[in-house]
Amino acid sequence: MFKTLLADVDGRLVVGIVPVTGKLDLKSLAAAVGGKKAAMADAALAERRTGYIVGGISPIGQKSRHETVLDETAELWDTVFVSGGRRGLDLELTPAHLIRATSAVVADIAR
């Protein structure tokens, strides 16, 4: 199970997808997209820009396309679960399909 989080990296929103058991390493996320500094995005802004409510933000089908970084541990699994766009709804897909659907880069962004 992976969670979708949004961060402000040097003034732009970036999606980080990490295991639900871990935390998003903001410094590593910024480095993965060539940024310097990252902070968690404002919840209201994240909802406006993705079209989803916090707690149910899906990495797929957002209102605006955002740079996306998937934690490298996802590739250890045959399939992963991510939010389907509302609380309690999850999608199961292969890491390769998630990467393709979101144009994600893979990096070590979880702690």
Secondary structure as the mmCIF struct_conf table of DSSP 4:
data_model
#
loop_
_struct_conf.conf_type_id
_struct_conf.id
_struct_conf.beg_label_comp_id
_struct_conf.beg_label_asym_id
_struct_conf.beg_label_seq_id
_struct_conf.end_label_comp_id
_struct_conf.end_label_asym_id
_struct_conf.end_label_seq_id
STRN STRN1 PHE A 2 VAL A 9
TURN_TY1_P TURN_TY1_P1 ASP A 10 GLY A 11
STRN STRN2 ARG A 12 PRO A 19
TURN_TY1_P TURN_TY1_P2 VAL A 20 THR A 21
BEND BEND1 GLY A 22 GLY A 22
STRN STRN3 LEU A 24 LEU A 24
HELX_RH_AL_P HELX_RH_AL_P1 LEU A 26 ALA A 32
TURN_TY1_P TURN_TY1_P3 VAL A 33 GLY A 34
BEND BEND2 LYS A 36 LYS A 36
STRN STRN4 ALA A 38 MET A 40
HELX_LH_PP_P HELX_LH_PP_P1 ALA A 41 ASP A 42
HELX_RH_AL_P HELX_RH_AL_P2 ALA A 43 THR A 50
BEND BEND3 GLY A 51 TYR A 52
TURN_TY1_P TURN_TY1_P4 VAL A 54 GLY A 55
BEND BEND4 PRO A 59 GLY A 61
BEND BEND5 LYS A 63 SER A 64
STRN STRN5 GLU A 67 ASP A 71
HELX_RH_3T_P HELX_RH_3T_P1 GLU A 72 LEU A 76
BEND BEND6 TRP A 77 ASP A 78
STRN STRN6 VAL A 80 SER A 83
BEND BEND7 GLY A 85 ARG A 86
TURN_TY1_P TURN_TY1_P5 ARG A 87 GLY A 88
STRN STRN7 ASP A 90 LEU A 93
HELX_RH_AL_P HELX_RH_AL_P3 PRO A 95 THR A 102
TURN_TY1_P TURN_TY1_P6 SER A 103 SER A 103
STRN STRN8 VAL A 105 ALA A 107
STRN STRN9 ALA A 110 ALA A 110
#
